[in-house]
Every structure is written in C-alpha cells, then in structure tokens.
C-alpha cells in the first residue's frame, strides 16, 4: 500500500514488511503458541525500528482511514510495544469515533485517556459506557458492565473519590462472587480492589479478611510464586504492619523477599523494596518487644 506523507507530500510504501503483517501473524499464533507469538512481536518491533522516521507517516496515514484491523494493530504496536502514550491515545480516539456504540472500544479509549493522565475525560467515558452497557445490552450484568464498574472504581480511587468508589467496588465484588464464584481470578481481583480501598479509607479491620481471602485463594489457584500471589502476600504484610501486628507481618515480608530473590535476583527493584520492608518490620518488632519488656517484664503473656 502507498500513502502520501503528511510531512513532505512524498509517497510512502507500506507493504507486507510493515508491522501490520507481522502483528497479524503474531495474533494468529494464539495463546497456546505464546513463544512463537512473542518472537513475532519482537520481529514487529524490529520492523518498526527499521521503518525509522516513517512510523509517524504510518500513524498519520492510518488515522486518515477507517480500517479497524489496521488501527487495532497500530494501537498494539504503539501502545504495548513502543510505549508511546500520546500516539496510542490518538489511535484509540479514532477507533472510538468510528464506532462509538462499541462498549469494548469505549473501555479501551477510557483506559488510554487514564494512561495519558486525562482522568476527568476518562471518568466521563467510563460513566457513559457504563450507562449504555447497563441499559442497552441484553444482560445488564454482562462482562463489559462488570469491567466498567471495576475500571471506574479504580479511576475514582486514583482521583481520591473514595466514597464514590466504594459502592462500585462492593457491587462488582458481589456480582462476580455470584456469577463466577469465589475463586475466579476476576473475583479475586475485585476482592483485592475492595481491600485496597478499605486500606486507603483507613478501614484496616475490614481490609484484613479480604486480603487474607485473596491470598489464600491465590496460593491454591496459582501457587506461591505467581506474581498475583506475591502481590497478595505483600499487601497483607503491609496491612498487618500498619495494624501493629508485626509478628504476623514478618514471615510474610520474609516470604516476599525470598520469592523476589529467587525469581528476580538480588538487585531487582522489587527485591530491594521487599528487603527494605523486612528491615523496617524487624526494626519495629524489636522496638516494640523492647518496650513491652521494659513496661511489663520478661514473663508477661503478651511477649
């Protein structure tokens, strides 16, 4: 395909060597052949780099058209592979303009706005999409409605609108428990989200059983070394530490540190963060123990 450059008016060739064709191949490989798909994604990124300055031409030319498949591929390339938030936002906006009734595209556009830091605009898109999904789709509690409720709740929390986020978090969790069961990954995400909201509100006692539930289910479902499990371990450890339950927090801090060392290495930022949290927990625990010994004596039952 030949397009006219918006910069200099010269023709630009976009053919089967462009990232579009390579990304199509990557998508066709599917989840079961993830290694091959990953190789194709890396090949696509390399092709994009070889394309050099004409990446801008490709973006501009594609935005002038209405080929949703090319827009999808370009959004994936620019957003996921190259991390260009501004360019990705323009692509998602174009797709949204072409099909405003698509809840899926509304969600993607809202997320792109949020990623670009345009939080008020993202909130409006999420609220509009949620209203449409509840009222126009045959099942008011379809997957898009639940996804939008969760996205809007998270966005409100980022904006500090905690009281507005809470009923959405609660409703999302209740519906997912009923529709998907307590052990489904989406349900566990909703459990963690509500627990995190409670923690942000200072409702530590309400957050604790939810963090514990998420951790227990993820250990059984995913194992101890999965990234989601390790996040749950870290969340519960931090909460217990905030509650002053240092003896309970310390082994969780150690487990987080050991897992990070084993999976990521000693110098990874996550490992260093875990190491700092453990040192803090140990220091607080020793300080608390020394204070209690001085106040109550060595044989008191609380020691």
Beta strands, then each sheet from edge to edge (+ up, - down):
strand 1: 2-4
strand 2: 11-13
sheet 1: 1+ 2-
end
